[in-house]
Amino acid sequence: MGEITADEAILNAMKALGGTRSVKEVGDWVESHYPLRWKGIGTQMADLTFKGNRSSGYAPDRQFLERVSRGHYRLRASYVEDRTRRSTTR
């Protein structure tokens, strides 16, 4: 098993926690499952927000979060549906 990346850890947290979550909730989950890996995940969450940070290094098809309010995010419905469709057609 290879090293997990910050975006994978955030995706795992969002799936496990479900619904709309704050940066703190996601950060706490990530820290409890992958201790001492990242100082904070707030910037990565902003970068993973669809149509979010213009300076994001993530391609739009990899941006799986949607900003609900300041510091609160949820998984993009279209991202989840697309990934589900891909996994069932393999």
Secondary structure, DSSP 8 states (H G I E B T S, - for coil): -----HHHHHHHHHHHH-SSEEHHHHHHHHHHHSTTS-S--HHHHHHTBTT--TT-SS-GGG--EEEEETTEEEE-HHHHHHHHHHHH--
